[in-house]
Amino acid sequence: MLRPDAITLKQLRALSAVAQHGSITRAAEAIRLTPPAVHTQLKQLAANMGAEMLRRGPSGKMEITDEGALVLETIRRVEVELDACMRSVAELRDGRAGLVQLGVVSTGKYFAPRLVATLKQVFPEIKVELVVGNREQTVAALESRQVQLAIMGRPPRFPINHSEPVGPHPHVLIAPPDHWLAKRDRIDPEDLIDETFIAREEGSGTRILMTRFLDRIGEGRIYDMTTMSSNETIKQAVMAGLGIALISQHTVVEELHGGRLVTLDMPGLPIERAWYLLARADVPLSPAARRIRTHISGMKGSFLPQL
């Protein structure tokens, strides 16, 4: 009865050793077994395969049968795969390879692809998978362990996390260049009372920051606010004259350089915040994730857009 599930590495190595050394005795010495043990392994292999692997030649030397030659070729492939597996395991253990999921809030999509490209160049064997969402989605991904690392603004209370600042994150008030406020040297809170503010959706960190800013300067006033679901839509709406917006400076660098948008100057602006790199405090990072975290930390914000 054929028993492929009963074939062991010991049996295969016994056959390989005999083929290499020409006798059971010398094969036993090479693989540090007794000759009877090698003979037993060969006998079990033949029974499991349903064919003899060896025969004694005219000179008395052990010869490989045609069936045995096929098995030897398989043994060589198995050894190659095992060697590759051992190398891969060592790379994973040492952090030289692996998969790292990096969560980034949607505002970070303006620098995250460049960051991932840099990481790919430095760590070609580590695959960094980018997961983009708003603040609530990114926090949820960290909590559910869908991401190992995350980059966002203010760190959340939960899940419990280790966080460190990795670069500045200024927020500016933007308007089209022909807006009447763009011509003012100084803007007072009263000047904003009749303006429409274009804001991100509920749950967005930028929305939270804008709401706090307006609450502070307006002393509880209700401002006209229009919600839009992305920074790109907000930028287009502001350029079209639909309102003004408080937004991450990193999302409008190109538009400010090109003169399609301007920043409005008033006390308290820009709002200086920081980007933080987070990892859960209660879940150990993989070796690869630790290397990625260390490298991002060492970049000191050089991956961020510069105005």
Summary of the structure (lengths in Angstrom):
residues: 307
radius of gyration: 32.6
end to end distance: 75.2
largest distance: 107.7
contacts: 946
relative contact order: 0.14
helix: 47%
strand: 21%
